[in-house]
Amino acid sequence: MASISLLPRKEFEITLGDGEKVKGQFGTWALKRFCDKQKYSIKQAGEKLGDPSMSDVVEYILCAVEHSARKTGGPFSYTDVQACDWIDQLGGWQGQTFIELFNHSAQEDVVADDGEKKTEPS
């Protein structure tokens, strides 16, 4: 079974059952890439991700993972088959761990009173 680490700035890391780590970051670039690939306006993307199809969820996760790869200059060759496997390893479409990952895309970083950044639901 896989596990996730939800990090500030909508970053995440999925640790797969075999130990492989998949890093991603939801945010402006991932959303832009999702819109470009799906040919959605920003309004359409918001509506689609508010009540997403499985295809939209898989594509958005792949865009987040592609963002991390591009940011570090690393290769990106993941497919929808692999992304669906990640979801399965996280407990499936309705599994709590997967839901936490997807909800992480809607969280915002805020600065706490002590000056430390923390992530909170929006």
N, C-alpha and C positions, 0 to 999 in steps of 0.2 A: 504494500500500500504506500502511496506517495504522501508527502506532507508539504505544507506551504509555510513560508515565512512572509508575512505582510510587512513591508518596510515603508518608511516615510516617502513622500513624493510619489505615491501610487506605484512604487516599485514592489516587485514580488520575486520570490524564488521558489520554484517547485523542485523538491527533491524526490526523484522517482524511486521506485522499489529497487532498482539496480544501482542506485547511488548517483546516477546522472543528475546534474543540476540544470534547470532551465530557468533563465532569468528573463524578466519582462518588466515593462513600465507602461502603465496606462497614462494617458495625458494628451496634450495637444497634438503631438506628432502621431501617436497611435490612432487618435480619433480622425485626424486628417487623412491618414493612410486608409483607414476603414472607409471613410467617405469616398475617397478616390476609387478604391477597389469595387465598392458596392454601387457607385454612382449615386450616392445620397447627398442631399443638401444637409447642412448642419441640423436643420429642423427635422428632416426625415430621420437622420441618425438618432437624434434624441428620442423620437417616437419609437423607432425600431428597437433601441436598446432599453426603452422603458417597458416594453412587452416583447422581448426578443424571440426570434426563431432560433432553433439550434444552429443553423448555418450562420446567422449573424453573430452568435456568441463565439463560435469556433473561429470565425474570421477576425473578430475583435481581439481575441486572445492571441492569435497569430500575429496581428499587427503590433500588439504590445511586446511580444517576444522579438519581432523583427526590429522594433525600436531599440531594444537593448543591444542587439547584435550590431546594428548600424552605428550606434553611439560609440561602441568600443572598436569598430572596424573589423569585427569578426564576421565569419561566414553566416549566412542564413539559408538553411535548406529544409526547414521543417515543413511538414504538409498537414493537411486537414486530418489525415489518418492518425498522425502522431498526436495532434492536439486532442482528438477524440480519445485516444489512449490515455492521455494525461487526465482528462475528465473522468474516465473510468477508474483510473488509479486513485483519484481524489474522492471516490465514493459515488460517482455517477452524477448525472444531470441534476438530481434533486438531493444529493448528498450535502451535508452541512459544510464540509471543507470546501467543496466546489462553490457553494453559495457564498461563503466568506470571500473567496477569491474574486468572484464576479462583483460582489458588492464593494470590494476594495476599489474598483474603478470609479465609483461614485463618491469616494471619500475625499476630503480636502485636508491639506496640511494647514494647521493653525499654530500660532505662537502662543505658548502658555505664559502665565504671569511671570514665571521664572526665566523667560527668554528662550526656553527649549522648544524646539518644534515637536509637535505630536500630530498624529493623524486622528481625525474624528469623522464620524458620518456627517454627510451634508444634509 
